[in-house]
């Protein structure tokens, strides 16, 4: 197992990404933050252009990307790795990349992949702007459009074994987040979408889980 974890932090301090940073520390995960101290350039640059630049310097065989200000690690990289391998070998997967899923479709805020596949996929998304599609500079729109039209083949984490977007009822069982619908214990909790307070981010949503997880 050889994984680099990449997460964006376009802030003047680490405070906005404190939940991800603290949870990474708990599970011994070394996060490669990018964008710290730089002005926020927009999601297209964060999730495609700047991320491609970061991938050019990665030396590990695999890469995990996660949004940072509204996500929490729930376990270590060992568990994430074996769940990734199980998903990547699934009958509907023709790619070494596994992408997060939310109710409305692919979630661009979380994926794990071989380095080569990640570079190929992001470069494809950069150069293939969907035509006659609203908000086509939104990276998530590019992901969804290109995968739906089968221009890209990726694995999707339908079972939410790795990436759990908080868009459905969840429980805390034995100190872990549990998805009762799918009978799974996800590895990364992501509070995607919705309102973000300019000072406290999504603390109002994250804190109840945070406290139940023993922080």
MOSULWO-V380469 format. One record per pair of residues at least 4 apart in sequence whose C-alpha atoms are under 8 Angstrom apart, sorted by sequence separation. I is the first residue (numbers start at 1). GAP is how many residues later the second one is. If there is no record, write none. Layout:
i = (I | I)
gap = (GAP | GAP)
This chain:
i = (14 | 17 | 18 | 19 | 20 | 21 | 22 | 23 | 24 | 25 | 35 | 41 | 42 | 43 | 44 | 45 | 46 | 47 | 48 | 49 | 50 | 51 | 52 | 53 | 54 | 67 | 75 | 76 | 77 | 78 | 79 | 80 | 81 | 82 | 83 | 84 | 85 | 86 | 89 | 101 | 102 | 113 | 114 | 115 | 116 | 117 | 118 | 119 | 120 | 121 | 122 | 123 | 124 | 125 | 137 | 138 | 139 | 140 | 141 | 142 | 143 | 144 | 145 | 146 | 147 | 157 | 160 | 166 | 172 | 173 | 179 | 180 | 196 | 197 | 202 | 203 | 204 | 205 | 206 | 207 | 208 | 209 | 210 | 211 | 9 | 11 | 24 | 25 | 35 | 41 | 43 | 44 | 45 | 46 | 66 | 75 | 88 | 101 | 102 | 113 | 131 | 136 | 137 | 146 | 147 | 157 | 172 | 173 | 178 | 179 | 196 | 197 | 210 | 24 | 45 | 87 | 88 | 100 | 101 | 130 | 135 | 136 | 146 | 147 | 157 | 171 | 172 | 178 | 179 | 196 | 9 | 24 | 88 | 99 | 100 | 129 | 147 | 170 | 171 | 178 | 179 | 195 | 9 | 88 | 99 | 100 | 129 | 170 | 171 | 177 | 178 | 88 | 99 | 100 | 170 | 171 | 176 | 177 | 21 | 88 | 100 | 169 | 170 | 87 | 99 | 100 | 169 | 191 | 99 | 130 | 98 | 99 | 129 | 84 | 97 | 98 | 125 | 128 | 191 | 97 | 98 | 130 | 191 | 97 | 130 | 96 | 97 | 125 | 96 | 125 | 34 | 97 | 96 | 97 | 125 | 14 | 95 | 160 | 164 | 13 | 159 | 161 | 163 | 164 | 166 | 5 | 7 | 9 | 10 | 11 | 12 | 13 | 160 | 161 | 162 | 163 | 164 | 165 | 166 | 167 | 5 | 6 | 7 | 8 | 9 | 10 | 11 | 12 | 159 | 161 | 162 | 163 | 164 | 165 | 166 | 4 | 5 | 6 | 7 | 8 | 9 | 10 | 11 | 12 | 160 | 161 | 162 | 163 | 164 | 165 | 166 | 4 | 5 | 6 | 7 | 8 | 9 | 10 | 11 | 163 | 165 | 4 | 6 | 8 | 10 | 11 | 84 | 10 | 11 | 10 | 108 | 121 | 108 | 107 | 106 | 108 | 106 | 175 | 176 | 8 | 106 | 175 | 105 | 175 | 172 | 172 | 67 | 66 | 67 | 65 | 66 | 65 | 66 | 27 | 64 | 65 | 29 | 64 | 65 | 20 | 24 | 27 | 28 | 29 | 64 | 20 | 23 | 24 | 27 | 63 | 64 | 19 | 20 | 23 | 27 | 62 | 63 | 106 | 17 | 18 | 19 | 20 | 23 | 62 | 63 | 17 | 19 | 20 | 62 | 63 | 16 | 17 | 19 | 20 | 61 | 62 | 110 | 4 | 61 | 60 | 63 | 99 | 101 | 4 | 98 | 99 | 100 | 101 | 3 | 6 | 58 | 97 | 98 | 99 | 100 | 101 | 2 | 3 | 4 | 5 | 6 | 7 | 8 | 95 | 96 | 97 | 98 | 99 | 100 | 2 | 3 | 4 | 5 | 6 | 7 | 8 | 9 | 94 | 95 | 96 | 98 | 101 | 2 | 3 | 4 | 5 | 6 | 7 | 8 | 9 | 55 | 93 | 94 | 95 | 100 | 3 | 5 | 7 | 47 | 93 | 94 | 93 | 100 | 101 | 102 | 55 | 56 | 92 | 93 | 100 | 101 | 102 | 55 | 100 | 101 | 103 | 100 | 102 | 52 | 88 | 87 | 52 | 87 | 52 | 48 | 48 | 1 | 48 | 49 | 48 | 83 | 84 | 83 | 1 | 80 | 109 | 48 | 47 | 44 | 44 | 43 | 44 | 43 | 74 | 74 | 80 | 79 | 76 | 74 | 75 | 74 | 75 | 73 | 74 | 73 | 74 | 72 | 73 | 71 | 72 | 71 | 72 | 71 | 70 | 71 | 70 | 70 | 67 | 70 | 69 | 70 | 69 | 70 | 16 | 16)
gap = (4 | 4 | 4 | 4 | 4 | 4 | 4 | 4 | 4 | 4 | 4 | 4 | 4 | 4 | 4 | 4 | 4 | 4 | 4 | 4 | 4 | 4 | 4 | 4 | 4 | 4 | 4 | 4 | 4 | 4 | 4 | 4 | 4 | 4 | 4 | 4 | 4 | 4 | 4 | 4 | 4 | 4 | 4 | 4 | 4 | 4 | 4 | 4 | 4 | 4 | 4 | 4 | 4 | 4 | 4 | 4 | 4 | 4 | 4 | 4 | 4 | 4 | 4 | 4 | 4 | 4 | 4 | 4 | 4 | 4 | 4 | 4 | 4 | 4 | 4 | 4 | 4 | 4 | 4 | 4 | 4 | 4 | 4 | 4 | 5 | 5 | 5 | 5 | 5 | 5 | 5 | 5 | 5 | 5 | 5 | 5 | 5 | 5 | 5 | 5 | 5 | 5 | 5 | 5 | 5 | 5 | 5 | 5 | 5 | 5 | 5 | 5 | 5 | 6 | 6 | 6 | 6 | 6 | 6 | 6 | 6 | 6 | 6 | 6 | 6 | 6 | 6 | 6 | 6 | 6 | 7 | 7 | 7 | 7 | 7 | 7 | 7 | 7 | 7 | 7 | 7 | 7 | 8 | 8 | 8 | 8 | 8 | 8 | 8 | 8 | 8 | 9 | 9 | 9 | 9 | 9 | 9 | 9 | 10 | 10 | 10 | 10 | 10 | 11 | 11 | 11 | 11 | 11 | 12 | 12 | 13 | 13 | 13 | 14 | 14 | 14 | 14 | 14 | 14 | 15 | 15 | 15 | 15 | 16 | 16 | 17 | 17 | 17 | 18 | 18 | 20 | 20 | 21 | 21 | 21 | 22 | 22 | 22 | 22 | 23 | 23 | 23 | 23 | 23 | 23 | 24 | 24 | 24 | 24 | 24 | 24 | 24 | 24 | 24 | 24 | 24 | 24 | 24 | 24 | 24 | 25 | 25 | 25 | 25 | 25 | 25 | 25 | 25 | 25 | 25 | 25 | 25 | 25 | 25 | 25 | 26 | 26 | 26 | 26 | 26 | 26 | 26 | 26 | 26 | 26 | 26 | 26 | 26 | 26 | 26 | 26 | 27 | 27 | 27 | 27 | 27 | 27 | 27 | 27 | 27 | 27 | 28 | 28 | 28 | 28 | 28 | 28 | 29 | 29 | 30 | 31 | 31 | 32 | 33 | 34 | 35 | 37 | 37 | 37 | 38 | 38 | 38 | 39 | 39 | 40 | 41 | 42 | 43 | 43 | 44 | 44 | 45 | 45 | 46 | 46 | 46 | 47 | 47 | 47 | 48 | 48 | 48 | 48 | 48 | 48 | 49 | 49 | 49 | 49 | 49 | 49 | 50 | 50 | 50 | 50 | 50 | 50 | 50 | 51 | 51 | 51 | 51 | 51 | 51 | 51 | 52 | 52 | 52 | 52 | 52 | 53 | 53 | 53 | 53 | 53 | 53 | 53 | 54 | 54 | 55 | 55 | 55 | 55 | 56 | 56 | 56 | 56 | 56 | 57 | 57 | 57 | 57 | 57 | 57 | 57 | 57 | 58 | 58 | 58 | 58 | 58 | 58 | 58 | 58 | 58 | 58 | 58 | 58 | 58 | 59 | 59 | 59 | 59 | 59 | 59 | 59 | 59 | 59 | 59 | 59 | 59 | 59 | 60 | 60 | 60 | 60 | 60 | 60 | 60 | 60 | 60 | 60 | 60 | 60 | 60 | 61 | 61 | 61 | 61 | 61 | 61 | 62 | 62 | 62 | 62 | 63 | 63 | 63 | 63 | 63 | 63 | 63 | 64 | 64 | 64 | 64 | 65 | 65 | 67 | 67 | 68 | 70 | 70 | 71 | 74 | 75 | 77 | 77 | 77 | 78 | 78 | 78 | 79 | 80 | 82 | 83 | 91 | 92 | 93 | 94 | 95 | 95 | 96 | 102 | 103 | 107 | 108 | 111 | 112 | 112 | 113 | 113 | 114 | 114 | 115 | 115 | 116 | 116 | 117 | 117 | 118 | 118 | 119 | 120 | 120 | 121 | 122 | 123 | 131 | 132 | 132 | 133 | 136 | 184 | 185)
